[in-house]
Amino acid sequence: MDHLQRRHAPITDDVWAVLDDEARERLTPVLAVRRLVDFRGPAGWRRSATNLGRTERLPGAHVDGVRVLGRRVLPLIELRASFALAREELCDADRGAADPDLGALDDAARRIAEAENVAVLDGWGADGVVGVRAASPHEEIPAESFESLPAAVAAAVTALVGSGVGGPYALALGSPEFTGVAETAEHGGYPLLDHLDRILDGSVIRAPGLGGGLVISLRGGDFLFDCGQDLSLGYTHHDADDVHLYLEESFSFRVATPEAAVPVRPPVHSAAPGPQAPSPR
């Protein structure tokens, strides 16, 4: 990991371990897509493209009787979230302080995890990253209320089964929508989360950054995430007060089976009080 330049930072090995643990703790619950897609790798920082197994004829004059083809590849993209930590806080951590102020690292972890979620689930059309929602051929299924969301999810599962896509399934929801589901209990006090789990034969997953929802097959082989450099902490420079760091990753994403996901549109979550379900998982 020489490209991360960690050895040049005024940070001891013990403090790097603290930072790595903090980053891992903050990233794990937010990296929703890694629970929804096939994760392959990491293949390393030098991996630049994913082989698509396809070719295209190259234009131009060539030798008669010789066919010239170019291999098609999918370039990896790089994500980087920069931040700075106070040198005093890092010194305190080196002394054994149990509560160093690592808020800037926590914020960077949230930002880059949300960016990964958005790239994979919603897509970045302008940058050539086709997400699950954009690739799906299914019409979006709306739910007028959280109480009617089970019917919408059941319709989505029916559409997947009708397309020959087996389960189990997951429902990915943006943070506001997940909160709305977690706070809702159906008639008789039955938690909405539990009802949705039974329909899916899977689970409801909070995916910060996602707009709306997606019902996705978890059978495997449909959504391919190829990781080059996995999320890692790197160093750029420091001054008298701060050490400037970053979180970085590289990956490509492909939708192999577009029909393996159905968009759903939950209602806009309101903060109005209502029946409370048990705390979200």
TORGUMI-19503 format. One record per residue (C-alpha): residue number from 0; x, y, z. Coordinates in steps of 0.5 Angstrom, whole numbers, padded with zeros to 4 digits. Example, Ala and Ser with C-alpha at 12.3 -4.5 7.8 and 13.67 -1.06 7.14 Angstrom:
<recs>
REC    k   east  north     up
REC    0   0025  -0009   0016
REC    1   0027  -0002   0014
</recs>
This chain:
<recs>
REC    k   east  north     up
REC    0   0000   0000   0000
REC    1   0006   0005  -0001
REC    2   0001   0009  -0006
REC    3  -0002   0011   0001
REC    4   0004   0014   0003
REC    5   0002   0012   0011
REC    6   0010   0012   0013
REC    7   0011   0019   0011
REC    8   0005   0021   0016
REC    9   0007   0024   0023
REC   10   0003   0018   0026
REC   11   0005   0012   0030
REC   12   0003   0005   0028
REC   13  -0001   0005   0034
REC   14  -0005   0011   0032
REC   15  -0006   0008   0025
REC   16  -0009   0002   0028
REC   17  -0014   0006   0032
REC   18  -0016   0010   0026
REC   19  -0016   0004   0022
REC   20  -0021   0001   0027
REC   21  -0025   0007   0027
REC   22  -0026   0007   0020
REC   23  -0028   0000   0020
REC   24  -0033   0001   0025
REC   25  -0036   0007   0022
REC   26  -0036   0004   0015
REC   27  -0039  -0003   0016
REC   28  -0046  -0001   0018
REC   29  -0047   0004   0012
REC   30  -0044   0000   0006
REC   31  -0050  -0003   0004
REC   32  -0049  -0005  -0003
REC   33  -0044  -0010   0000
REC   34  -0049  -0014   0003
REC   35  -0053  -0014  -0004
REC   36  -0049  -0015  -0009
REC   37  -0043  -0020  -0011
REC   38  -0037  -0017  -0008
REC   39  -0030  -0019  -0012
REC   40  -0023  -0017  -0010
REC   41  -0020  -0013  -0008
REC   42  -0015  -0014  -0013
REC   43  -0010  -0008  -0012
REC   44  -0009  -0001  -0013
REC   45  -0006  -0003  -0020
REC   46  -0012  -0006  -0023
REC   47  -0015  -0001  -0028
REC   48  -0021  -0005  -0031
REC   49  -0025  -0011  -0031
REC   50  -0025  -0016  -0037
REC   51  -0032  -0016  -0040
REC   52  -0031  -0022  -0044
REC   53  -0033  -0018  -0051
REC   54  -0030  -0015  -0057
REC   55  -0031  -0010  -0062
REC   56  -0028  -0009  -0069
REC   57  -0023  -0004  -0070
REC   58  -0024   0001  -0075
REC   59  -0018   0003  -0080
REC   60  -0014   0000  -0085
REC   61  -0011  -0007  -0083
REC   62  -0008  -0012  -0087
REC   63  -0012  -0016  -0092
REC   64  -0015  -0022  -0089
REC   65  -0014  -0021  -0082
REC   66  -0019  -0019  -0077
REC   67  -0017  -0014  -0072
REC   68  -0021  -0014  -0066
REC   69  -0021  -0010  -0059
REC   70  -0022  -0013  -0052
REC   71  -0028  -0009  -0049
REC   72  -0026  -0007  -0041
REC   73  -0030  -0003  -0036
REC   74  -0025   0002  -0033
REC   75  -0025   0002  -0025
REC   76  -0027   0009  -0022
REC   77  -0024   0012  -0016
REC   78  -0027   0015  -0010
REC   79  -0023   0019  -0005
REC   80  -0026   0023   0001
REC   81  -0021   0028   0004
REC   82  -0021   0030   0012
REC   83  -0016   0033   0017
REC   84  -0015   0031   0024
REC   85  -0012   0035   0029
REC   86  -0004   0033   0031
REC   87  -0006   0034   0038
REC   88  -0012   0029   0038
REC   89  -0007   0024   0035
REC   90  -0002   0025   0040
REC   91  -0007   0024   0045
REC   92  -0009   0018   0042
REC   93  -0002   0016   0042
REC   94  -0002   0017   0050
REC   95  -0007   0012   0050
REC   96  -0013   0017   0050
REC   97  -0020   0013   0050
REC   98  -0024   0019   0047
REC   99  -0020   0022   0041
REC  100  -0024   0027   0037
REC  101  -0024   0023   0030
REC  102  -0031   0027   0028
REC  103  -0028   0029   0021
REC  104  -0026   0021   0020
REC  105  -0033   0019   0021
REC  106  -0036   0024   0017
REC  107  -0031   0022   0011
REC  108  -0033   0015   0012
REC  109  -0040   0017   0012
REC  110  -0039   0021   0005
REC  111  -0035   0016   0001
REC  112  -0040   0010   0004
REC  113  -0046   0014   0001
REC  114  -0042   0015  -0005
REC  115  -0041   0008  -0006
REC  116  -0049   0006  -0005
REC  117  -0051   0012  -0010
REC  118  -0046   0009  -0015
REC  119  -0049   0002  -0015
REC  120  -0056   0003  -0013
REC  121  -0058   0009  -0017
REC  122  -0052   0010  -0022
REC  123  -0048   0016  -0024
REC  124  -0051   0017  -0031
REC  125  -0046   0022  -0033
REC  126  -0040   0018  -0031
REC  127  -0042   0012  -0035
REC  128  -0044   0008  -0028
REC  129  -0050   0005  -0029
REC  130  -0054   0003  -0023
REC  131  -0059  -0002  -0021
REC  132  -0065   0003  -0021
REC  133  -0063   0005  -0028
REC  134  -0062  -0002  -0031
REC  135  -0068  -0005  -0029
REC  136  -0073  -0006  -0034
REC  137  -0079  -0006  -0029
REC  138  -0084   0000  -0027
REC  139  -0083   0003  -0021
REC  140  -0088   0001  -0016
REC  141  -0091   0006  -0011
REC  142  -0094   0006  -0004
REC  143  -0098   0011  -0002
REC  144  -0097   0010   0006
REC  145  -0092   0005   0010
REC  146  -0098   0001   0011
REC  147  -0099   0000   0004
REC  148  -0091  -0002   0003
REC  149  -0092  -0009   0004
REC  150  -0097  -0010  -0002
REC  151  -0092  -0006  -0006
REC  152  -0086  -0010  -0004
REC  153  -0091  -0017  -0005
REC  154  -0092  -0014  -0012
REC  155  -0085  -0013  -0013
REC  156  -0083  -0020  -0011
REC  157  -0089  -0023  -0016
REC  158  -0085  -0019  -0022
REC  159  -0079  -0022  -0020
REC  160  -0081  -0029  -0020
REC  161  -0085  -0028  -0026
REC  162  -0078  -0026  -0029
REC  163  -0075  -0032  -0027
REC  164  -0071  -0029  -0022
REC  165  -0071  -0033  -0015
REC  166  -0070  -0031  -0008
REC  167  -0069  -0029  -0003
REC  168  -0070  -0022  -0004
REC  169  -0068  -0016   0000
REC  170  -0071  -0009   0000
REC  171  -0066  -0003   0000
REC  172  -0069   0003   0003
REC  173  -0066   0010   0004
REC  174  -0065   0013   0011
REC  175  -0071   0017   0011
REC  176  -0075   0011   0008
REC  177  -0072   0006   0013
REC  178  -0074   0010   0019
REC  179  -0081   0011   0017
REC  180  -0081   0003   0016
REC  181  -0078   0002   0023
REC  182  -0083   0007   0026
REC  183  -0089   0004   0024
REC  184  -0093  -0002   0027
REC  185  -0099  -0005   0023
REC  186  -0106  -0006   0026
REC  187  -0105  -0010   0032
REC  188  -0098  -0008   0034
REC  189  -0094  -0012   0029
REC  190  -0088  -0009   0027
REC  191  -0088  -0007   0019
REC  192  -0080  -0009   0019
REC  193  -0082  -0017   0021
REC  194  -0088  -0017   0016
REC  195  -0083  -0014   0010
REC  196  -0078  -0020   0012
REC  197  -0083  -0025   0011
REC  198  -0085  -0023   0004
REC  199  -0078  -0022   0002
REC  200  -0075  -0029   0005
REC  201  -0070  -0024   0007
REC  202  -0069  -0017   0010
REC  203  -0070  -0010   0010
REC  204  -0063  -0006   0009
REC  205  -0062   0001   0010
REC  206  -0058   0004   0005
REC  207  -0056   0011   0006
REC  208  -0056   0016   0000
REC  209  -0061   0011  -0004
REC  210  -0067   0015  -0006
REC  211  -0073   0011  -0005
REC  212  -0073   0003  -0005
REC  213  -0071  -0003  -0009
REC  214  -0073  -0010  -0008
REC  215  -0067  -0014  -0010
REC  216  -0065  -0021  -0011
REC  217  -0060  -0024  -0007
REC  218  -0059  -0031  -0011
REC  219  -0052  -0028  -0013
REC  220  -0049  -0027  -0020
REC  221  -0054  -0021  -0022
REC  222  -0050  -0015  -0020
REC  223  -0042  -0015  -0020
REC  224  -0038  -0011  -0016
REC  225  -0031  -0011  -0018
REC  226  -0026  -0008  -0012
REC  227  -0019  -0006  -0014
REC  228  -0017  -0002  -0008
REC  229  -0021  -0003  -0002
REC  230  -0023   0002   0002
REC  231  -0016   0005   0006
REC  232  -0014   0011   0009
REC  233  -0008   0015   0006
REC  234  -0004   0021   0008
REC  235  -0003   0027   0004
REC  236   0001   0032   0008
REC  237   0001   0036   0015
REC  238   0002   0042   0018
REC  239   0004   0045   0025
REC  240  -0004   0044   0027
REC  241  -0007   0038   0023
REC  242  -0005   0032   0019
REC  243  -0009   0031   0012
REC  244  -0011   0024   0011
REC  245  -0016   0021   0006
REC  246  -0021   0015   0005
REC  247  -0020   0012  -0002
REC  248  -0023   0006  -0006
REC  249  -0023   0004  -0013
REC  250  -0028  -0001  -0016
REC  251  -0033  -0002  -0022
REC  252  -0040  -0005  -0022
REC  253  -0044  -0008  -0027
REC  254  -0051  -0011  -0028
REC  255  -0051  -0018  -0031
REC  256  -0059  -0019  -0030
REC  257  -0063  -0012  -0030
REC  258  -0069  -0016  -0029
REC  259  -0067  -0018  -0022
REC  260  -0069  -0012  -0019
REC  261  -0075  -0008  -0018
REC  262  -0076   0000  -0016
REC  263  -0081   0001  -0011
REC  264  -0083   0008  -0008
REC  265  -0084   0009  -0001
REC  266  -0088   0015   0002
REC  267  -0084   0021   0004
REC  268  -0083   0020   0011
REC  269  -0086   0024   0016
REC  270  -0083   0026   0023
REC  271  -0090   0026   0026
REC  272  -0091   0021   0032
REC  273  -0094   0014   0031
REC  274  -0094   0007   0033
REC  275  -0087   0005   0035
REC  276  -0084  -0002   0033
REC  277  -0078  -0005   0036
REC  278  -0071  -0001   0035
REC  279  -0069  -0003   0028
REC  280  -0063  -0008   0027
</recs>
